[in-house]
Structures are given as structure tokens and as C-alpha cells.
């Protein structure tokens, strides 16, 4: 069974590209300039990054992988990189499952993550609460134009469904709702479905890219190739923008505002209460038969991320 996302190109390698997976990221270059802030734009089909310029910006904390300037965000969730061929070298292709997460850098930022994804490291339990992790540049902000209101999600670099990593601070960055759901999730789903149905492995690497000392990544490079069939089932190399239509972001700090307004949306922290056995969150700590002394206080955002739903009585 062939797994592919139409917009990112064919998942089957051509004979002309058989050697390109040995190319390093430093050898793959782009020609467009990076912008400081994100602006809204009409939705466009993903474009492909051109090759030929050697001026690189933004290096991973590990220092071994870099990305060149990328086209300014124009409404598309991602762009295709290097003709959709990932940059894995031959000796990086493994046949046994593993996962790796870089140490945080001096600013507390995540670095490269990579894994050989197989069924044996996929999660067997539901995802737990990750609200206690506050990635660099984190702000709890809401906008009416964002699905679910919250601009930022705690984005897994390697999706939970692939390796079962829950609240691993080395695997969570501040990412927009659009990057998380529209950009990264379709590729994660494609890999997960392929592994489950074929029992094969997929080499998978995600690199968050920052400009200088920015606390929020400008985006992430996502690469994958299916191992046993040499890319016949899964093959992609894309840069996913950490952007949100209609909202501008200061990547240095994580502050944001609606396009054209130039003012930061006020951060909103709503306190709610939960019980150890309940599935609802409450606006008061003595709703119904709740014991106020045993009610646990948390933010509404964290409660929702943990799977709690609002109580119909007090909300």
C-alpha cells in the first residue's frame, strides 16, 4: 500500500534521485529570504525550495545540520525541500527501532530529534497531560480567528503517536495551531498508518529551525523515508512554517498580534478546578458534591489539553 500526501509529491523515488538521500543539509540550498514576522496570506499550493545558493541561516544546536533561507510565509503550511528527498546518509538508515532527542541548548531550546519508527516503540496508552511543560517563547494567548482559540500548542517534534513520548521537554516546542494541525499532523499520520499496516520501519527526523537567539522556531524541517522498501512507501522532505494566518509573531519573544493592529493579544489564564476521579473541569471548587479541600486547581488550557470537558452546571 502506498502512502502519500499529494501536495508533497510522489513517495516513490526516481532513479535520478537514488543518491540524493546521501546529501547533507548544508549542500541543499534555497534562494528566498526569511522574514522576521509572520503575516497572513491567501492559501496557496506548496512551492518547492530552489537549490543553488550557499548562504545558510539558523543552525541546529548540534551544529551538524543547517537550513538556508526559506521563502517567506505566504499562506501555505509548508514547502517542499530538495525535490522531496530527505537528507539521510546511508549510514544513518537503521533497521531497528530507536529514538533520539537532543539536549536543550543554553537558551532552553529543543534541537534535532530523530527516530527509526517501528511498531515496537509506538504508544500503547493514551497521551497524558503535557501542560506542565513550558517551551521557550511560550505564551497563553487566544484569538477568535484561531481554531480552538489558543494560538500556541505544545508541539511534539516527533509526534506522540510515533514514539509515545509524552511530556518530554526535549521534544516539545512552542508551535502555532496551524503548524501543529495543518502542517505536521498529516505527515505524522501518514507515517503512523504506514508503519501499522506494513510493520516496516521509517527513518524520521524533525529539526526545529531558529533565527539567531529567537525563542520560537521559525519552522521545522520534517524528513522521512521508509526503510525496508527504500522509500517506496514513505518519502518526504518538507519545511513546515510556524505561522498562523491573520496573526503576526515576534519569534524572538513569542509575542503576537492580529495583522494590522500592531498590539499584542492579552494573555488569558482562566483558573478551573478538577477532581482526581472526574472528567469535567469546574469554574468553582465546590460544584455539586465536590470537596473544596480535595479539588485540584489548574488553568483551563491545561485542563482541556488533559482531556477534561467543562461542567454543564457551572459553565
C-alpha positions in Angstrom: 0.0 0.0 0.0 1.4 3.4 -1.0 1.1 6.2 1.5 1.4 9.8 0.1 0.3 13.3 0.6 -0.5 14.6 -2.9 0.8 18.1 -2.3 4.2 16.9 -1.2 4.9 14.9 -4.3 5.3 11.3 -5.1 6.5 9.0 -2.3 8.4 6.8 -4.8 12.0 7.7 -5.6 13.0 8.1 -9.2 16.3 6.6 -10.4 17.7 10.1 -10.9 17.4 10.7 -7.2 18.8 7.5 -5.8 21.9 9.1 -4.4 20.3 12.3 -3.1 19.5 10.8 0.3 23.3 11.0 1.0 23.2 14.8 0.5 23.8 16.8 3.7 21.6 19.7 4.6 24.5 22.1 4.1 24.6 21.1 0.4 20.9 21.7 -0.1 20.3 25.4 -0.5 17.5 27.9 -1.1 17.3 31.3 -2.7 14.5 33.2 -1.0 14.9 35.5 2.1 13.5 34.8 5.6 11.2 37.4 7.1 11.2 38.5 10.7 7.5 38.2 11.3 4.6 36.2 10.0 1.7 37.7 8.2 -1.5 36.3 6.8 -1.9 35.4 3.2 -4.2 33.6 0.9 -3.8 29.8 0.9 -1.5 28.7 -1.9 -0.2 25.4 -3.1 3.1 24.4 -1.5 6.0 25.7 -3.5 9.4 24.0 -3.8 12.6 25.4 -2.4 15.1 26.1 -5.2 18.7 25.0 -4.9 22.0 26.7 -5.7 22.8 29.4 -3.0 25.1 28.5 -0.2 24.2 31.3 2.3 22.8 29.4 5.3 20.9 30.8 8.3 19.9 29.3 11.5 21.8 26.3 12.8 20.6 23.5 14.9 22.2 23.4 18.4 24.1 20.2 17.4 25.8 22.2 14.7 25.7 19.4 12.1 22.5 20.4 10.3 21.6 23.7 8.9 18.9 25.3 6.6 19.2 28.0 4.1 16.9 30.9 3.8 13.4 29.8 3.0 10.6 31.6 1.1 8.6 34.0 3.2 5.4 32.5 4.6 2.5 33.2 2.1 -0.3 31.1 3.5 0.8 27.6 2.6 1.6 25.4 5.6 4.8 24.0 4.2 7.2 24.0 1.3 8.9 21.0 -0.3 12.7 20.8 0.1 15.3 19.1 -2.1 12.8 17.7 -4.5 11.1 16.0 -1.6 14.3 13.8 -0.9 15.3 13.6 2.7 18.9 14.2 3.7 19.7 10.9 5.4 23.1 9.4 4.7 23.4 5.7 4.0 25.0 5.0 7.4 22.1 6.8 9.1 19.5 4.4 7.8 18.7 1.8 10.6 16.6 -1.3 10.6 15.9 -1.4 14.4 13.6 1.0 16.2 15.2 3.7 18.3 14.6 7.4 19.2 16.9 10.3 19.9 16.3 13.8 21.4 18.9 16.5 21.6 19.8 18.2 24.9 18.3 21.6 25.3 20.7 24.4 24.3 21.8 27.3 26.5 18.5 29.1 25.8 16.5 26.1 26.7 15.5 25.3 23.1 14.9 21.9 21.5 17.3 20.6 18.9 17.3 17.8 16.3 15.1 14.8 17.0 15.2 11.6 15.0 14.0 8.0 15.2 13.7 4.8 13.4 9.9 4.4 13.9 8.6 0.9 14.3 5.5 -0.7 15.9 7.6 -1.7 19.0 8.1 1.9 20.1 4.6 3.2 19.3 2.4 4.1 22.3 0.2 1.5 23.9 -1.6 4.0 26.2 -3.4 7.3 25.7 -1.4 10.5 25.8 -1.1 12.1 29.3 -1.1 15.7 30.4 1.7 17.9 29.0 0.6 21.2 30.5 3.4 21.3 32.9 5.9 21.8 30.1 6.5 25.5 29.1 8.7 25.5 26.0 10.8 28.6 25.1 8.7 31.5 23.9 5.5 30.1 25.4 2.5 32.5 25.7 -1.0 31.5 26.6 -2.9 33.7 24.1 -6.3 33.4 22.5 -7.7 34.7 19.2 -11.2 34.3 17.8 -9.8 33.6 14.3 -7.8 30.5 15.6 -9.5 27.1 15.6 -9.8 26.3 19.3 -8.9 29.9 20.2 -5.4 29.2 21.5 -2.6 30.4 19.2 0.1 28.2 20.6 0.2 24.4 21.1 2.9 22.4 22.8 4.1 20.8 19.6 5.7 17.4 19.7 8.7 17.3 17.3 8.2 13.6 16.9 4.5 13.0 17.3 3.3 11.1 20.3 1.6 8.5 18.0 5.1 7.6 16.6 7.3 7.1 19.7 5.0 7.5 22.7 6.9 10.4 24.2 4.5 12.4 26.3 5.8 15.4 28.4 9.4 15.2 27.2 10.7 18.7 27.3 13.3 17.8 24.7 10.5 17.0 22.2 8.1 19.9 22.8 8.3 23.4 21.2 6.0 26.4 21.1 4.1 26.0 17.8 1.1 27.5 16.3 -2.2 25.7 15.9 -1.7 25.8 12.2 1.8 24.3 12.2 0.7 21.6 14.6 -2.6 20.5 13.0 -2.4 21.7 9.3 1.4 21.3 8.8 2.8 18.5 10.9 -0.1 16.2 11.7 -0.8 15.0 8.2 2.8 13.8 7.8 2.8 12.2 11.2 -0.5 10.4 10.4 1.0 9.1 7.1 4.0 7.6 8.8 1.9 6.1 11.6 -0.6 4.5 9.2 2.2 3.1 7.0 4.1 1.5 10.0 0.9 0.0 11.4 -0.2 -1.5 8.2 3.2 -2.8 6.9 5.1 -3.5 10.1 8.0 -1.8 8.4 10.3 0.9 9.8 10.5 4.6 8.9 13.6 6.8 9.4 12.1 10.1 10.7 13.8 13.3 11.6 12.5 16.7 12.7 14.7 19.8 13.0 13.4 23.0 14.6 15.0 26.0 12.9 15.6 29.3 14.8 16.9 32.6 13.7 19.8 33.6 16.0 18.7 33.7 19.6 14.9 33.6 18.8 13.0 31.7 21.4 10.4 30.5 19.0 11.3 28.4 15.9 10.5 29.8 12.5 9.5 26.3 11.5 10.6 22.7 11.4 12.2 20.5 8.8 10.5 17.1 8.6 12.2 14.2 6.8 11.1 10.6 6.4 12.0 7.5 4.4 10.6 4.0 4.7 13.4 1.6 5.3 12.5 -1.9 4.1 11.2 -0.7 0.7 13.8 2.1 0.3 11.3 4.9 0.1 8.6 3.2 -1.9 6.0 3.7 0.8 7.1 6.9 2.6 9.4 9.6 1.3 9.2 13.3 2.1 11.3 16.3 3.0 9.3 19.5 3.9 9.7 22.7 5.9 6.6 23.4 7.9 6.1 27.1 8.9 5.5 28.0 12.5 2.9 30.5 11.4 -0.8 31.3 11.8 -3.0 33.0 9.1 -4.0 36.5 10.2 -1.6 36.7 13.1 1.9 38.2 13.3 4.5 36.6 15.5 7.7 38.0 17.1 9.8 34.9 17.0 12.4 36.5 19.4 9.9 36.5 22.3 6.7 34.7 21.2 4.6 37.8 21.4 1.8 38.1 18.8 -0.9 40.3 17.4 -3.5 40.4 14.8 -2.3 41.5 11.4 -2.7 45.3 11.0 -3.2 46.0 14.7 0.3 46.0 16.0 -0.7 45.2 19.5 -0.2 42.0 21.4 -3.3 40.0 22.3 -3.6 39.9 26.1 -2.7 36.6 27.7 -5.6 34.8 29.2 -5.2 32.5 32.2 -8.5 31.1 33.5 -8.4 29.1 36.7 -10.6 25.9 37.0 -10.8 23.0 39.4 -10.8 19.3 38.8 -11.2 16.2 40.9 -9.0 13.1 40.8 -11.9 10.9 39.6 -13.9 13.3 37.5 -13.8 14.0 33.8 -15.1 17.6 34.0 -13.5 20.9 35.0 -15.3 23.4 37.1 -15.4 27.2 37.5 -15.9 26.8 41.3 -14.3 24.4 43.7 -17.5 23.3 45.4 -19.7 22.5 42.4 -22.2 19.8 43.3 -20.7 17.2 45.6 -17.1 18.4 45.2 -15.0 18.6 48.3 -13.2 22.0 48.1 -10.3 20.7 50.1 -9.6 18.0 47.5 -10.3 20.0 44.4 -7.2 20.5 42.2 -6.6 23.9 40.7 -5.1 24.4 37.2 -5.5 26.6 34.2 -8.4 25.9 31.8 -5.9 25.5 29.0 -4.1 22.7 30.9 -7.4 21.1 31.8 -8.6 21.0 28.2 -5.2 19.6 27.0 -5.5 16.9 29.6 -8.9 15.9 28.1 -11.3 17.4 30.7 -14.5 19.0 29.5 -16.5 21.9 31.0 -19.1 21.1 33.6 -22.6 21.9 32.4 -23.7 23.1 35.8 -21.1 25.8 36.5 -20.0 26.8 33.0 
